[in-house]
Amino acid sequence: MNHDFEANNARMIAEMKQNQKLADMSRDWIVATAPYQYSYHFTWMGRPIIQLPQDVMALQEIIWKVQPKFIIETGVAHGGSLILSASMLQLIGGEGRVVGIDIDIRTHNRAAIEEHPMARRIDLIEGSSIDEATIQKVRGMVDGGPVLVILDSNHTHEHVLRELELYSPLVTNGSYLIVMDTVVEDLPANSFPNRPWGKGCNPKTAVWEFLKTNHRFIADKELDGKLLITVAPDGYLKCIAD
């Protein structure tokens, strides 16, 4: 890639990061679109992905850069994110696999995933992501690296913190531990009236606590600054040590 092109991008991203008005506008945009379930409107290879397009772009950039052998995802829903990861591994080549974990994989979603052209790269585990039996299954599937982990299941502080503790040792140096929906902390307090998470109890508060004692990871602030609109501010954690 052209050096001048990269240097200009880096300069523009650095300037955007300093623009508080842009940051406020980006947060306000997420708040304004939330009542319309904006992130539900997109698919990847035919399956609902339930992510903002900006985060989909970030995920593909990271997967292409890391070239993982294994991608572990907690939270399956309709399977779009699993299909995205599997399709990227297909493009990379080799025998890379995706492990999808969910406490409740609904029958119609399982059928759609297992019938998808990318199914041969996907393994499904039904069970709580923080149960010992589940993590033992995952450890048994991972035989080398690089390993990338995406956490997107129960969004309470306690649950995400436990996921961080259990899955972070699997992430290899130079790869990422991605925590989705950290934006919950930045949204109005009444945004999730029927959920056990909200301000003060969410993925971002779990990330903050995790990073106090785990020094293998840092939040990728440059990526945050580039995306502006993201459900995972402070959630793209880069592994910087073995």
N, C-alpha and C positions, 0 to 999 in steps of 0.2 A: 504494500500500500504506500502511496506517495507520502513522504515525510512531511511536506508542507501541509497537505490535507489533514493529517493526523494532528499536527501542531496547532492548526487553526481550530480544529474541533475541541482540542483540550483547552484552548484559551476561551472559546465560547462557553464551554461547560463550566469552567471556573467562574466566569462572569455570571452565568445564570444562577449558580449556587449562592452568589452574594445578593441576588435580587429578591428581597423579601416580598415585594408585591407579586412576583411570579409564584412564589411559594404559597402565598395566601390565596391567589386565584386558583391554583391547582387544587388546594384543599377544598375551596368553596365549590369548585366544579364537581368534585367527588360527592360532596354533600347534596348538591342540586340534582345530580343524576341518580342518587341512591333510591329515591322513591319509585323510580321507573325500572329498578333492577337492571341497570345498564349492563353490568358484567355478564348477565345471563343470556345476552342476545347473540353470542358468538359461538362458532363451532370450529373444531379442528378436525379435518378429514371426516366430517359428518357427525361428530360427537360434541355435545355441549361442553365447553371448556370452563365456563364461569370464572373468567379472569379478565382484567382490563387488557386491551390490545397492547398497551405499553409494556405490561409485565410479560405477556407472551413473547414480545420481541426480546426482552431482557433474558428470558429463559433460553431462547434459542441461541442467543449470543454466548451465554455462559456454557451451554452444552457443547457448542462447537469449539469453544476455546479449551475447555477442560478435557474433551474427548473421553468421557467416563466409560468404564466397563460396566458399572452398575449405577442405576438411579433408583433411589428408594423414596417413595412418596407415601405420606400418611394422609388419608382422606382420598376417597375414590370418586364419590358422587356419580356423575354420568360417564366418567372415564376419559373426558377430553384431554386432561393434562397427561394422563398415562399414554394416550395415543400420540400427543405431541412429543413426549420424551422418546417413545419407541420409534417414531418416524425419524427423529434426529439421529438416533443410534443406527437406524437402517441406512441413512445417508452417509454416516461416518464409516460404516462397514465393520467387519469383525462380528463378534458374538455377544455384544453388549445386551444387557437385560434390564427391564424395569420391574421393580417389586412394588405393587400397590397394596396398601393396608387400610382397612376400614372396619369398624365395629359392626356395620350393617351394609353389606353389598346387596342391594336389591336385585331380585331375580331378573327383571327386565334389563337392568344395567349390566349385570354379569353376562347375560346372553349376548347383548350388543357388543360388549368388549371382546368376548371369546369368539365372536363371528367376524370381527374386524380383520382386515388384511394385516394389521400390525400385531395381531394377537400372539404370534409365535415368539415375540420378544417380551411378553408380559406374564408375570406370575402374580396371582391374587392371593392375599391372606385375609381371611375374615376373622376379626378379633380386635380387641383394644390395642392400640399402638403402644401402650405402656405396660401391658401385661408381660410377665416374664416369659410365658410360652411363646408370645408373638416375637419378642426380640430375639429369642433363641432361634426361632425359625429363620429370621432375617440373617442373623450371624452365620447360620449354616449355609445360606445361599451365596454369601459374599466370599469369593475366593481370590482376592487381589484387587487392585485398583486400576485407575482412579475410581473413587466412589463419591457421588453427589447425593445430597439428601434434601428433600423438599417437605416441609411440615405444614399441613393444611387440614387439620382435623378439628377436634375440640379446641376452641380458642380461649379457654380460661387460663389465667396465669399459672395455676398449679399444674394443669395438664401439659401446657407447652413447655414449662420449665423441666418437667420430668422427661418429655420427649427430647429436649436439648441434652439433658444429662445422659440419656440412653443411646441416642443416635450420633452425637457428636464424635465419639471415638472411632466411628466407622469412616468418617470423612477424611480424605487424604490431603496432604499438603498441596496447596495450589488449587484445590477444588472449593466447593461452596456448600454451606449449610443455609438453606433459604427458608425463612420463616414468613409465611404469608399472613396477611390481615393485621399487621402491626399498626395499620392506619386507624384501628379501632380507638386507640388512645388519643388520636388527634381529632376525632369527630365529636359532635355535641353529645352531652351526657345521656340524652334520651333517645339515642339512635338505635338501641337494641333492647326495647322494653320487655321482650319475651325470651331473652337469652341470658345465660348465666355469666356472660362477659360484658364488659363495658369499660368506661374510664377507671383506671386503677387496677383492673383485673383483665388482662388481655395479652396477646402475644408480645407486644412491645415491652410491657413491664417485665415479662419473663426474660426477654432478650437482655434488658438492662441488668437484671439480677445475674443472669448467666455470665455476662461479660465481665462482671466484677471479679470473678475468680477463675474463669477459663481464659487463658491468654494465648490459646492456639488460634483464636478467631478475632477478626476486626470487622466492623461494619464498613461496607464498601460505600463510602460517602460520595465518591465520584459517580457511581452508578445512580445513586439517589438524585444527584444533581442533574444528570443527563435525562432521567425519566421525567422528573417533575410530577407527573400524574402516575401514581403507583399505590397499590394496596399494601406495599411492603417497605415503607421507609424505615431505615435502620435494620431491615430484615434480611438483606443480602449479606450474609456473613462469609467472609473469605477466610479460608484456612491458611495460616502463614507459618505453621510449624508441624513437624512430624508428631 
